[in-house]
């Protein structure tokens, strides 16, 4: 007698239906999202140079023809990945500012940027840091995104009462500074990004003043024509001449150094014209009037040459800035002289400025680390300023990092606007960001006003 197996009644009523096929629209959307995520992931792990089409499609699990259905090339995909992350972040900022008091708009935007980085660290690292390595198109996309967030802050502040206190900071400088602060920590793998919130909102509050008394909402171009006495008369970026053949008493070391400096100058000139990514070793050797064998005796590749170029520029900038700082009496005056020398040096040497503040990010992780090291080095000039604040209100270390980052952002914005020849005119903005957290808004403005007449009639 056979045994009859009975299934539970509920199970017997289960009806299996075929899964509805994914629509062509949904499939394409998913493929595009996977490709954009692949750009982000590969770039974060290996840098922009390694984020080629082959690496991206391998990460996304799609074919090469599929990639080209959505993007023209690698740079197009990179730019669109920036725009996608920026659109997501902008939507969060817009939503958050819509129901907040006008005088809290700037601080609230800072909170949103930090919260986004804590929630989406990979996208935030890509958007706020790695995007700076992607060449002209990527930089333009990043800058547009920052400008759009700045516009949201400005729009939210228009409803503030005349006597409301608002941060007296150019919104693009604020957003760019926060980007830099977050990117540094994400690059180092720090998990507690949210810890930035208190320090950065505290730093921002030190610039508060009544709405109608603000004067730093737009970057100025003050008529500062006087050249700092600490800036060398001979431009740092001048290419050495070709040594004439048969010249007596020229050592091999002198010849080698002449070749090295010509290579570095040529690399800087080409980076200014075409960007680091598009510059080739062949172009460098042609402009430097050396052959490839000479180049490779000095440098293993283009990246090593640009790394040496950035290091040389940083050493020169620090040397001039430090000499100016210690030549003056009293910390506010020292800070003014150091800022004056720095901005004038960069104005006199636009190639040094562009490499150090824009193109270095594309050179690779080593160059980015040197940029971050230079931020730490500039913090040395802030230490003396701590005596100008009561012990309970001195800027924190994070706040001092933000001060330095804001100075770099001001100079970056000048260069990106094609105003390298007028970087010196950014001195008042630099000093405002530098001095205010220590002296207070009113005292800092009064100090800057006293310095400006000393320069306006010269040059």
FIVEX-791129 format. One record per residue (C-alpha): residue in three letters; x, y, z. Coordinates in nm, 2 decimals. Example, Ala and Ser with C-alpha at 12.3 -4.5 7.8 and 13.67 -1.06 7.14 Angstrom:
BEGIN
<resn:ala; X:1.23; Y:-0.45; Z:0.78>
<resn:ser; X:1.37; Y:-0.11; Z:0.71>
***
This chain:
BEGIN
<resn:unk; X:0.00; Y:0.00; Z:0.00>
<resn:unk; X:0.15; Y:0.33; Z:-0.10>
<resn:unk; X:0.19; Y:0.62; Z:0.13>
<resn:unk; X:0.02; Y:0.94; Z:0.01>
<resn:unk; X:0.21; Y:1.26; Z:0.08>
<resn:unk; X:-0.01; Y:1.56; Z:0.16>
<resn:unk; X:0.12; Y:1.91; Z:0.15>
<resn:unk; X:-0.03; Y:2.18; Z:0.38>
<resn:unk; X:-0.32; Y:2.36; Z:0.23>
<resn:unk; X:-0.15; Y:2.70; Z:0.23>
<resn:unk; X:0.15; Y:2.57; Z:0.04>
<resn:unk; X:-0.08; Y:2.41; Z:-0.22>
<resn:unk; X:-0.22; Y:2.75; Z:-0.30>
<resn:unk; X:0.11; Y:2.91; Z:-0.39>
<resn:unk; X:0.11; Y:3.01; Z:-0.76>
<resn:unk; X:0.44; Y:3.08; Z:-0.93>
<resn:unk; X:0.42; Y:3.35; Z:-1.19>
<resn:unk; X:0.70; Y:3.44; Z:-1.44>
<resn:unk; X:0.90; Y:3.75; Z:-1.34>
<resn:unk; X:0.82; Y:4.04; Z:-1.56>
<resn:unk; X:1.11; Y:4.12; Z:-1.79>
<resn:unk; X:1.30; Y:4.44; Z:-1.71>
<resn:unk; X:1.21; Y:4.71; Z:-1.95>
<resn:unk; X:1.47; Y:4.85; Z:-2.19>
<resn:unk; X:1.46; Y:5.18; Z:-2.01>
<resn:unk; X:1.52; Y:5.02; Z:-1.67>
<resn:unk; X:1.80; Y:4.81; Z:-1.80>
<resn:unk; X:1.97; Y:5.10; Z:-1.96>
<resn:unk; X:1.93; Y:5.31; Z:-1.64>
<resn:unk; X:2.08; Y:5.02; Z:-1.44>
<resn:unk; X:2.38; Y:4.98; Z:-1.68>
<resn:unk; X:2.45; Y:5.35; Z:-1.67>
<resn:unk; X:2.44; Y:5.36; Z:-1.29>
<resn:unk; X:2.68; Y:5.06; Z:-1.27>
<resn:unk; X:2.92; Y:5.24; Z:-1.51>
<resn:unk; X:2.91; Y:5.56; Z:-1.30>
<resn:unk; X:2.96; Y:5.36; Z:-0.98>
<resn:unk; X:3.25; Y:5.18; Z:-1.16>
<resn:unk; X:3.41; Y:5.52; Z:-1.24>
<resn:unk; X:3.38; Y:5.62; Z:-0.87>
<resn:unk; X:3.52; Y:5.29; Z:-0.73>
<resn:unk; X:3.81; Y:5.26; Z:-0.97>
<resn:unk; X:3.92; Y:5.62; Z:-0.93>
<resn:unk; X:3.90; Y:5.60; Z:-0.55>
<resn:unk; X:4.11; Y:5.29; Z:-0.54>
<resn:unk; X:4.37; Y:5.36; Z:-0.81>
<resn:unk; X:4.34; Y:5.73; Z:-0.91>
<resn:unk; X:4.22; Y:5.90; Z:-1.22>
<resn:unk; X:4.50; Y:5.77; Z:-1.44>
<resn:unk; X:4.40; Y:5.41; Z:-1.38>
<resn:unk; X:4.03; Y:5.48; Z:-1.43>
<resn:unk; X:4.04; Y:5.39; Z:-1.80>
<resn:unk; X:3.76; Y:5.23; Z:-2.00>
<resn:unk; X:3.89; Y:4.88; Z:-1.95>
<resn:unk; X:3.90; Y:4.91; Z:-1.57>
<resn:unk; X:3.56; Y:5.08; Z:-1.55>
<resn:unk; X:3.38; Y:4.82; Z:-1.76>
<resn:unk; X:3.55; Y:4.54; Z:-1.56>
<resn:unk; X:3.43; Y:4.70; Z:-1.24>
<resn:unk; X:3.07; Y:4.75; Z:-1.38>
<resn:unk; X:3.05; Y:4.41; Z:-1.54>
<resn:unk; X:2.94; Y:4.54; Z:-1.88>
<resn:unk; X:3.08; Y:4.53; Z:-2.23>
<resn:unk; X:3.29; Y:4.79; Z:-2.40>
<resn:unk; X:3.01; Y:4.86; Z:-2.66>
<resn:unk; X:2.77; Y:4.92; Z:-2.37>
<resn:unk; X:3.01; Y:5.18; Z:-2.23>
<resn:unk; X:3.01; Y:5.37; Z:-2.55>
<resn:unk; X:2.63; Y:5.37; Z:-2.56>
<resn:unk; X:2.63; Y:5.61; Z:-2.27>
<resn:unk; X:2.96; Y:5.80; Z:-2.28>
<resn:unk; X:3.19; Y:5.94; Z:-2.55>
<resn:unk; X:3.51; Y:5.85; Z:-2.37>
<resn:unk; X:3.66; Y:5.81; Z:-2.03>
<resn:unk; X:3.66; Y:6.18; Z:-1.96>
<resn:unk; X:3.29; Y:6.21; Z:-2.05>
<resn:unk; X:3.21; Y:5.93; Z:-1.80>
<resn:unk; X:3.43; Y:6.09; Z:-1.53>
<resn:unk; X:3.26; Y:6.43; Z:-1.58>
<resn:unk; X:2.91; Y:6.27; Z:-1.57>
<resn:unk; X:3.00; Y:6.08; Z:-1.25>
<resn:unk; X:3.09; Y:6.41; Z:-1.09>
<resn:unk; X:2.77; Y:6.57; Z:-1.20>
<resn:unk; X:2.56; Y:6.28; Z:-1.08>
<resn:unk; X:2.71; Y:6.30; Z:-0.73>
<resn:unk; X:2.68; Y:6.67; Z:-0.73>
<resn:unk; X:2.32; Y:6.66; Z:-0.83>
<resn:unk; X:2.25; Y:6.42; Z:-0.54>
<resn:unk; X:2.43; Y:6.64; Z:-0.29>
<resn:unk; X:2.27; Y:6.96; Z:-0.42>
<resn:unk; X:1.92; Y:6.81; Z:-0.38>
<resn:unk; X:2.00; Y:6.74; Z:-0.01>
<resn:unk; X:2.13; Y:7.09; Z:0.04>
<resn:unk; X:1.82; Y:7.25; Z:-0.12>
<resn:unk; X:1.59; Y:7.04; Z:0.09>
<resn:unk; X:1.77; Y:7.11; Z:0.41>
<resn:unk; X:1.78; Y:7.49; Z:0.35>
<resn:unk; X:1.42; Y:7.52; Z:0.26>
<resn:unk; X:1.29; Y:7.50; Z:0.61>
<resn:unk; X:1.57; Y:7.66; Z:0.81>
<resn:unk; X:1.61; Y:8.02; Z:0.94>
<resn:unk; X:1.81; Y:8.24; Z:0.70>
<resn:unk; X:2.08; Y:8.31; Z:0.95>
<resn:unk; X:2.15; Y:7.93; Z:0.98>
<resn:unk; X:2.18; Y:7.87; Z:0.60>
<resn:unk; X:2.56; Y:7.86; Z:0.58>
<resn:unk; X:2.61; Y:7.64; Z:0.89>
<resn:unk; X:2.33; Y:7.41; Z:0.78>
<resn:unk; X:2.49; Y:7.37; Z:0.44>
<resn:unk; X:2.82; Y:7.27; Z:0.61>
<resn:unk; X:2.63; Y:7.01; Z:0.81>
<resn:unk; X:2.47; Y:6.87; Z:0.50>
<resn:unk; X:2.81; Y:6.83; Z:0.32>
<resn:unk; X:2.95; Y:6.65; Z:0.62>
<resn:unk; X:2.65; Y:6.43; Z:0.66>
<resn:unk; X:2.66; Y:6.34; Z:0.29>
<resn:unk; X:3.03; Y:6.24; Z:0.33>
<resn:unk; X:2.94; Y:6.02; Z:0.63>
<resn:unk; X:2.66; Y:5.85; Z:0.45>
<resn:unk; X:2.82; Y:5.82; Z:0.11>
<resn:unk; X:3.19; Y:5.82; Z:0.17>
<resn:unk; X:3.29; Y:5.68; Z:-0.17>
<resn:unk; X:3.09; Y:5.93; Z:-0.37>
<resn:unk; X:3.20; Y:6.21; Z:-0.14>
<resn:unk; X:3.56; Y:6.12; Z:-0.18>
<resn:unk; X:3.53; Y:6.11; Z:-0.56>
<resn:unk; X:3.33; Y:6.43; Z:-0.58>
<resn:unk; X:3.53; Y:6.64; Z:-0.33>
<resn:unk; X:3.88; Y:6.51; Z:-0.38>
<resn:unk; X:3.95; Y:6.28; Z:-0.67>
<resn:unk; X:3.76; Y:6.50; Z:-0.92>
<resn:unk; X:4.04; Y:6.75; Z:-0.90>
<resn:unk; X:4.27; Y:6.50; Z:-1.09>
<resn:unk; X:4.04; Y:6.47; Z:-1.39>
<resn:unk; X:4.15; Y:6.75; Z:-1.61>
<resn:unk; X:3.98; Y:7.06; Z:-1.73>
<resn:unk; X:3.63; Y:6.91; Z:-1.78>
<resn:unk; X:3.63; Y:6.75; Z:-1.44>
<resn:unk; X:3.75; Y:7.07; Z:-1.27>
<resn:unk; X:3.48; Y:7.27; Z:-1.45>
<resn:unk; X:3.21; Y:7.02; Z:-1.34>
<resn:unk; X:3.34; Y:7.03; Z:-0.98>
<resn:unk; X:3.35; Y:7.41; Z:-0.98>
<resn:unk; X:3.00; Y:7.44; Z:-1.12>
<resn:unk; X:2.87; Y:7.21; Z:-0.85>
<resn:unk; X:3.03; Y:7.42; Z:-0.58>
<resn:unk; X:2.89; Y:7.74; Z:-0.73>
<resn:unk; X:2.54; Y:7.59; Z:-0.73>
<resn:unk; X:2.56; Y:7.51; Z:-0.36>
<resn:unk; X:2.70; Y:7.86; Z:-0.30>
<resn:unk; X:2.40; Y:8.00; Z:-0.48>
<resn:unk; X:2.16; Y:7.80; Z:-0.26>
<resn:unk; X:2.33; Y:7.95; Z:0.05>
<resn:unk; X:2.31; Y:8.30; Z:-0.09>
<resn:unk; X:1.94; Y:8.26; Z:-0.19>
<resn:unk; X:1.85; Y:8.13; Z:0.16>
<resn:unk; X:2.02; Y:8.42; Z:0.32>
<resn:unk; X:1.83; Y:8.69; Z:0.13>
<resn:unk; X:1.54; Y:8.66; Z:0.38>
<resn:unk; X:1.76; Y:8.74; Z:0.68>
<resn:unk; X:1.67; Y:9.05; Z:0.87>
<resn:unk; X:1.91; Y:9.35; Z:0.83>
<resn:unk; X:2.04; Y:9.30; Z:1.19>
<resn:unk; X:2.07; Y:8.93; Z:1.16>
<resn:unk; X:2.43; Y:8.80; Z:1.20>
<resn:unk; X:2.56; Y:8.60; Z:0.90>
<resn:unk; X:2.90; Y:8.45; Z:0.83>
<resn:unk; X:3.10; Y:8.71; Z:0.63>
<resn:unk; X:3.26; Y:8.45; Z:0.40>
<resn:unk; X:3.24; Y:8.42; Z:0.02>
<resn:unk; X:3.01; Y:8.11; Z:-0.02>
<resn:unk; X:3.22; Y:7.94; Z:-0.29>
<resn:unk; X:3.52; Y:7.97; Z:-0.06>
<resn:unk; X:3.32; Y:7.82; Z:0.22>
<resn:unk; X:3.20; Y:7.52; Z:0.02>
<resn:unk; X:3.54; Y:7.46; Z:-0.14>
<resn:unk; X:3.71; Y:7.47; Z:0.20>
<resn:unk; X:3.47; Y:7.21; Z:0.34>
<resn:unk; X:3.52; Y:7.00; Z:0.03>
<resn:unk; X:3.90; Y:7.01; Z:0.10>
<resn:unk; X:3.86; Y:6.93; Z:0.46>
<resn:unk; X:3.64; Y:6.63; Z:0.39>
<resn:unk; X:3.84; Y:6.50; Z:0.10>
<resn:unk; X:4.16; Y:6.49; Z:0.31>
<resn:unk; X:3.99; Y:6.28; Z:0.58>
<resn:unk; X:3.83; Y:6.04; Z:0.33>
<resn:unk; X:4.16; Y:5.99; Z:0.15>
<resn:unk; X:4.31; Y:5.89; Z:0.49>
<resn:unk; X:4.03; Y:5.65; Z:0.55>
<resn:unk; X:3.90; Y:5.83; Z:0.86>
<resn:unk; X:3.56; Y:5.68; Z:0.95>
<resn:unk; X:3.43; Y:5.95; Z:1.19>
<resn:unk; X:3.37; Y:6.23; Z:0.93>
<resn:unk; X:3.08; Y:6.36; Z:1.14>
<resn:unk; X:3.32; Y:6.48; Z:1.40>
<resn:unk; X:3.41; Y:6.77; Z:1.17>
<resn:unk; X:3.07; Y:6.93; Z:1.23>
<resn:unk; X:3.13; Y:7.10; Z:1.56>
<resn:unk; X:3.47; Y:7.23; Z:1.47>
<resn:unk; X:3.38; Y:7.36; Z:1.12>
<resn:unk; X:3.05; Y:7.53; Z:1.23>
<resn:unk; X:3.25; Y:7.69; Z:1.52>
<resn:unk; X:3.51; Y:7.81; Z:1.27>
<resn:unk; X:3.24; Y:7.95; Z:1.05>
<resn:unk; X:3.07; Y:8.13; Z:1.34>
<resn:unk; X:3.39; Y:8.33; Z:1.40>
<resn:unk; X:3.32; Y:8.52; Z:1.08>
<resn:unk; X:2.97; Y:8.62; Z:1.18>
<resn:unk; X:2.87; Y:8.99; Z:1.18>
<resn:unk; X:2.54; Y:9.19; Z:1.11>
<resn:unk; X:2.41; Y:9.13; Z:0.76>
<resn:unk; X:2.45; Y:9.49; Z:0.65>
<resn:unk; X:2.81; Y:9.51; Z:0.77>
<resn:unk; X:2.94; Y:9.23; Z:0.57>
<resn:unk; X:3.21; Y:9.31; Z:0.31>
<resn:unk; X:3.37; Y:8.98; Z:0.21>
<resn:unk; X:3.08; Y:8.81; Z:0.02>
<resn:unk; X:3.25; Y:8.87; Z:-0.31>
<resn:unk; X:3.62; Y:8.81; Z:-0.38>
<resn:unk; X:3.78; Y:9.15; Z:-0.42>
<resn:unk; X:4.04; Y:9.27; Z:-0.67>
<resn:unk; X:4.22; Y:9.53; Z:-0.46>
<resn:unk; X:4.46; Y:9.76; Z:-0.65>
<resn:unk; X:4.77; Y:9.61; Z:-0.48>
<resn:unk; X:5.06; Y:9.67; Z:-0.72>
<resn:unk; X:5.35; Y:9.69; Z:-0.47>
<resn:unk; X:5.59; Y:9.40; Z:-0.51>
<resn:unk; X:5.69; Y:9.24; Z:-0.18>
<resn:unk; X:6.06; Y:9.31; Z:-0.11>
<resn:unk; X:6.09; Y:8.94; Z:-0.03>
<resn:unk; X:5.99; Y:8.82; Z:-0.38>
<resn:unk; X:6.30; Y:8.75; Z:-0.59>
<resn:unk; X:6.35; Y:8.99; Z:-0.88>
<resn:unk; X:6.43; Y:8.70; Z:-1.11>
<resn:unk; X:6.13; Y:8.49; Z:-1.18>
<resn:unk; X:6.15; Y:8.14; Z:-1.04>
<resn:unk; X:5.99; Y:8.01; Z:-1.36>
<resn:unk; X:6.24; Y:8.14; Z:-1.61>
<resn:unk; X:6.38; Y:7.87; Z:-1.83>
<resn:unk; X:6.76; Y:7.84; Z:-1.81>
<resn:unk; X:6.94; Y:7.90; Z:-2.14>
<resn:unk; X:7.09; Y:7.62; Z:-2.34>
<resn:unk; X:7.46; Y:7.60; Z:-2.25>
<resn:unk; X:7.67; Y:7.67; Z:-2.56>
<resn:unk; X:7.87; Y:7.38; Z:-2.68>
<resn:unk; X:8.24; Y:7.38; Z:-2.59>
<resn:unk; X:8.19; Y:7.64; Z:-2.31>
<resn:unk; X:8.50; Y:7.61; Z:-2.09>
<resn:unk; X:8.49; Y:7.51; Z:-1.72>
<resn:unk; X:8.13; Y:7.37; Z:-1.72>
<resn:unk; X:8.12; Y:7.06; Z:-1.51>
<resn:unk; X:7.90; Y:6.77; Z:-1.57>
<resn:unk; X:7.70; Y:6.86; Z:-1.27>
<resn:unk; X:7.62; Y:7.20; Z:-1.41>
<resn:unk; X:7.52; Y:7.06; Z:-1.74>
<resn:unk; X:7.29; Y:6.80; Z:-1.57>
<resn:unk; X:7.13; Y:7.07; Z:-1.35>
<resn:unk; X:7.07; Y:7.29; Z:-1.66>
<resn:unk; X:6.90; Y:7.00; Z:-1.83>
<resn:unk; X:6.69; Y:6.92; Z:-1.52>
<resn:unk; X:6.57; Y:7.28; Z:-1.48>
<resn:unk; X:6.48; Y:7.31; Z:-1.85>
<resn:unk; X:6.28; Y:6.99; Z:-1.83>
<resn:unk; X:6.09; Y:7.11; Z:-1.52>
<resn:unk; X:6.02; Y:7.45; Z:-1.68>
<resn:unk; X:5.90; Y:7.28; Z:-2.00>
<resn:unk; X:5.67; Y:7.06; Z:-1.80>
<resn:unk; X:5.53; Y:7.35; Z:-1.61>
<resn:unk; X:5.47; Y:7.55; Z:-1.94>
<resn:unk; X:5.29; Y:7.26; Z:-2.10>
<resn:unk; X:5.08; Y:7.19; Z:-1.80>
<resn:unk; X:4.97; Y:7.56; Z:-1.81>
<resn:unk; X:4.87; Y:7.53; Z:-2.17>
<resn:unk; X:4.73; Y:7.17; Z:-2.19>
<resn:unk; X:4.70; Y:7.04; Z:-1.84>
<resn:unk; X:4.91; Y:6.76; Z:-1.68>
<resn:unk; X:4.70; Y:6.47; Z:-1.82>
<resn:unk; X:4.74; Y:6.58; Z:-2.19>
<resn:unk; X:5.12; Y:6.66; Z:-2.16>
<resn:unk; X:5.35; Y:6.40; Z:-2.29>
<resn:unk; X:5.72; Y:6.33; Z:-2.24>
<resn:unk; X:5.79; Y:6.39; Z:-2.61>
<resn:unk; X:5.64; Y:6.74; Z:-2.58>
<resn:unk; X:5.84; Y:6.81; Z:-2.27>
<resn:unk; X:6.17; Y:6.71; Z:-2.43>
<resn:unk; X:6.10; Y:6.91; Z:-2.74>
<resn:unk; X:6.02; Y:7.23; Z:-2.55>
<resn:unk; X:6.32; Y:7.17; Z:-2.32>
<resn:unk; X:6.55; Y:7.11; Z:-2.62>
<resn:unk; X:6.68; Y:6.78; Z:-2.48>
<resn:unk; X:6.64; Y:6.43; Z:-2.61>
<resn:unk; X:6.45; Y:6.15; Z:-2.45>
<resn:unk; X:6.77; Y:5.99; Z:-2.31>
<resn:unk; X:6.84; Y:6.31; Z:-2.11>
<resn:unk; X:6.49; Y:6.31; Z:-1.97>
<resn:unk; X:6.50; Y:5.95; Z:-1.85>
<resn:unk; X:6.84; Y:6.00; Z:-1.69>
<resn:unk; X:6.67; Y:6.25; Z:-1.46>
<resn:unk; X:6.32; Y:6.11; Z:-1.42>
<resn:unk; X:6.16; Y:5.77; Z:-1.45>
<resn:unk; X:5.84; Y:5.91; Z:-1.61>
<resn:unk; X:5.62; Y:6.22; Z:-1.65>
<resn:unk; X:5.47; Y:6.17; Z:-1.30>
<resn:unk; X:5.82; Y:6.18; Z:-1.14>
<resn:unk; X:5.91; Y:6.50; Z:-1.33>
<resn:unk; X:5.59; Y:6.67; Z:-1.22>
<resn:unk; X:5.64; Y:6.56; Z:-0.86>
<resn:unk; X:5.99; Y:6.71; Z:-0.86>
<resn:unk; X:5.84; Y:7.03; Z:-1.01>
<resn:unk; X:5.58; Y:7.05; Z:-0.74>
<resn:unk; X:5.84; Y:6.99; Z:-0.47>
<resn:unk; X:6.07; Y:7.26; Z:-0.61>
<resn:unk; X:5.78; Y:7.51; Z:-0.63>
<resn:unk; X:5.67; Y:7.43; Z:-0.27>
<resn:unk; X:6.03; Y:7.48; Z:-0.14>
<resn:unk; X:6.05; Y:7.82; Z:-0.31>
<resn:unk; X:5.71; Y:7.93; Z:-0.18>
<resn:unk; X:5.78; Y:7.83; Z:0.18>
<resn:unk; X:6.13; Y:8.00; Z:0.17>
<resn:unk; X:5.99; Y:8.33; Z:0.05>
<resn:unk; X:5.68; Y:8.32; Z:0.28>
<resn:unk; X:5.89; Y:8.23; Z:0.59>
<resn:unk; X:6.14; Y:8.50; Z:0.53>
<resn:unk; X:5.86; Y:8.76; Z:0.50>
<resn:unk; X:5.69; Y:8.63; Z:0.81>
<resn:unk; X:5.99; Y:8.65; Z:1.04>
<resn:unk; X:6.10; Y:8.99; Z:0.90>
<resn:unk; X:5.81; Y:9.17; Z:1.06>
<resn:unk; X:5.72; Y:9.25; Z:1.42>
<resn:unk; X:5.40; Y:9.12; Z:1.58>
<resn:unk; X:5.18; Y:8.84; Z:1.46>
<resn:unk; X:4.92; Y:9.04; Z:1.27>
<resn:unk; X:5.19; Y:9.23; Z:1.08>
<resn:unk; X:5.39; Y:8.91; Z:1.02>
<resn:unk; X:5.08; Y:8.74; Z:0.88>
<resn:unk; X:5.02; Y:9.04; Z:0.65>
<resn:unk; X:5.38; Y:9.04; Z:0.52>
<resn:unk; X:5.37; Y:8.66; Z:0.47>
<resn:unk; X:5.04; Y:8.68; Z:0.28>
<resn:unk; X:5.17; Y:8.97; Z:0.07>
<resn:unk; X:5.49; Y:8.78; Z:-0.02>
<resn:unk; X:5.30; Y:8.46; Z:-0.10>
<resn:unk; X:5.04; Y:8.62; Z:-0.33>
<resn:unk; X:5.30; Y:8.84; Z:-0.50>
<resn:unk; X:5.53; Y:8.54; Z:-0.56>
<resn:unk; X:5.25; Y:8.34; Z:-0.72>
<resn:unk; X:5.15; Y:8.64; Z:-0.93>
<resn:unk; X:5.51; Y:8.68; Z:-1.05>
<resn:unk; X:5.53; Y:8.31; Z:-1.12>
<resn:unk; X:5.20; Y:8.19; Z:-1.26>
<resn:unk; X:5.34; Y:7.86; Z:-1.37>
<resn:unk; X:5.43; Y:7.79; Z:-1.01>
<resn:unk; X:5.08; Y:7.89; Z:-0.90>
<resn:unk; X:4.91; Y:7.67; Z:-1.16>
<resn:unk; X:5.12; Y:7.36; Z:-1.08>
<resn:unk; X:5.09; Y:7.40; Z:-0.71>
<resn:unk; X:4.72; Y:7.49; Z:-0.68>
<resn:unk; X:4.56; Y:7.32; Z:-0.97>
<resn:unk; X:4.76; Y:7.07; Z:-1.18>
<resn:unk; X:4.93; Y:6.89; Z:-0.89>
<resn:unk; X:4.62; Y:6.70; Z:-0.80>
<resn:unk; X:4.64; Y:6.51; Z:-1.14>
<resn:unk; X:5.00; Y:6.40; Z:-1.08>
<resn:unk; X:4.90; Y:6.12; Z:-0.84>
<resn:unk; X:4.88; Y:6.03; Z:-0.47>
<resn:unk; X:5.23; Y:6.14; Z:-0.40>
<resn:unk; X:5.16; Y:6.50; Z:-0.52>
<resn:unk; X:4.83; Y:6.51; Z:-0.33>
<resn:unk; X:5.01; Y:6.41; Z:-0.01>
<resn:unk; X:5.26; Y:6.70; Z:-0.07>
<resn:unk; X:4.97; Y:6.94; Z:-0.10>
<resn:unk; X:4.83; Y:6.82; Z:0.23>
<resn:unk; X:5.18; Y:6.85; Z:0.38>
<resn:unk; X:5.20; Y:7.21; Z:0.26>
<resn:unk; X:4.87; Y:7.28; Z:0.44>
<resn:unk; X:5.03; Y:7.15; Z:0.76>
<resn:unk; X:5.34; Y:7.36; Z:0.70>
<resn:unk; X:5.13; Y:7.68; Z:0.66>
<resn:unk; X:4.97; Y:7.61; Z:0.99>
<resn:unk; X:5.30; Y:7.69; Z:1.16>
<resn:unk; X:5.24; Y:8.05; Z:1.08>
<resn:unk; X:4.91; Y:8.04; Z:1.27>
<resn:unk; X:5.04; Y:7.92; Z:1.60>
<resn:unk; X:5.16; Y:8.26; Z:1.72>
<resn:unk; X:4.81; Y:8.39; Z:1.66>
<resn:unk; X:4.67; Y:8.18; Z:1.95>
<resn:unk; X:4.79; Y:8.44; Z:2.20>
<resn:unk; X:4.54; Y:8.69; Z:2.05>
<resn:unk; X:4.24; Y:8.49; Z:2.17>
<resn:unk; X:4.11; Y:8.41; Z:2.51>
<resn:unk; X:4.20; Y:8.06; Z:2.61>
<resn:unk; X:3.83; Y:7.94; Z:2.60>
<resn:unk; X:3.78; Y:8.06; Z:2.24>
<resn:unk; X:4.10; Y:7.98; Z:2.06>
<resn:unk; X:4.05; Y:7.82; Z:1.72>
<resn:unk; X:4.08; Y:7.44; Z:1.73>
<resn:unk; X:4.33; Y:7.25; Z:1.52>
<resn:unk; X:4.05; Y:7.17; Z:1.27>
<resn:unk; X:3.96; Y:7.53; Z:1.25>
<resn:unk; X:4.32; Y:7.62; Z:1.17>
<resn:unk; X:4.32; Y:7.36; Z:0.90>
<resn:unk; X:4.01; Y:7.52; Z:0.76>
<resn:unk; X:4.18; Y:7.86; Z:0.76>
<resn:unk; X:4.47; Y:7.73; Z:0.56>
<resn:unk; X:4.23; Y:7.54; Z:0.33>
<resn:unk; X:4.03; Y:7.86; Z:0.27>
<resn:unk; X:4.35; Y:8.05; Z:0.16>
<resn:unk; X:4.43; Y:7.77; Z:-0.09>
<resn:unk; X:4.07; Y:7.78; Z:-0.21>
<resn:unk; X:4.09; Y:8.16; Z:-0.27>
<resn:unk; X:4.41; Y:8.12; Z:-0.47>
<resn:unk; X:4.26; Y:7.83; Z:-0.66>
<resn:unk; X:3.95; Y:8.03; Z:-0.76>
<resn:unk; X:4.17; Y:8.31; Z:-0.89>
<resn:unk; X:4.37; Y:8.07; Z:-1.10>
<resn:unk; X:4.06; Y:7.89; Z:-1.23>
<resn:unk; X:3.92; Y:8.23; Z:-1.33>
<resn:unk; X:4.23; Y:8.30; Z:-1.54>
<resn:unk; X:4.35; Y:8.57; Z:-1.30>
<resn:unk; X:4.70; Y:8.44; Z:-1.22>
<resn:unk; X:4.84; Y:8.78; Z:-1.31>
<resn:unk; X:4.62; Y:8.94; Z:-1.03>
<resn:unk; X:4.67; Y:8.69; Z:-0.75>
<resn:unk; X:4.83; Y:8.97; Z:-0.55>
<resn:unk; X:4.50; Y:9.15; Z:-0.54>
<resn:unk; X:4.35; Y:8.87; Z:-0.34>
<resn:unk; X:4.56; Y:8.97; Z:-0.04>
<resn:unk; X:4.28; Y:9.13; Z:0.16>
<resn:unk; X:4.06; Y:8.82; Z:0.12>
<resn:unk; X:4.34; Y:8.60; Z:0.23>
<resn:unk; X:4.41; Y:8.81; Z:0.53>
<resn:unk; X:4.04; Y:8.83; Z:0.62>
<resn:unk; X:4.02; Y:8.45; Z:0.63>
<resn:unk; X:4.35; Y:8.43; Z:0.82>
<resn:unk; X:4.31; Y:8.69; Z:1.09>
<resn:unk; X:3.94; Y:8.71; Z:1.17>
<resn:unk; X:3.92; Y:8.39; Z:1.38>
<resn:unk; X:4.20; Y:8.53; Z:1.60>
<resn:unk; X:4.14; Y:8.90; Z:1.61>
<resn:unk; X:3.76; Y:8.91; Z:1.57>
<resn:unk; X:3.58; Y:9.05; Z:1.26>
<resn:unk; X:3.59; Y:9.41; Z:1.36>
<resn:unk; X:3.96; Y:9.42; Z:1.47>
<resn:unk; X:4.07; Y:9.22; Z:1.16>
<resn:unk; X:3.89; Y:9.46; Z:0.93>
<resn:unk; X:4.05; Y:9.76; Z:1.10>
<resn:unk; X:4.39; Y:9.60; Z:1.07>
<resn:unk; X:4.34; Y:9.53; Z:0.70>
<resn:unk; X:4.22; Y:9.89; Z:0.64>
<resn:unk; X:4.53; Y:10.03; Z:0.80>
<resn:unk; X:4.75; Y:9.82; Z:0.57>
<resn:unk; X:4.58; Y:9.90; Z:0.24>
<resn:unk; X:4.67; Y:10.27; Z:0.22>
<resn:unk; X:5.04; Y:10.18; Z:0.26>
<resn:unk; X:5.02; Y:9.99; Z:-0.07>
<resn:unk; X:4.76; Y:10.17; Z:-0.27>
<resn:unk; X:4.99; Y:10.46; Z:-0.37>
<resn:unk; X:5.28; Y:10.25; Z:-0.47>
<resn:unk; X:5.37; Y:10.02; Z:-0.76>
***
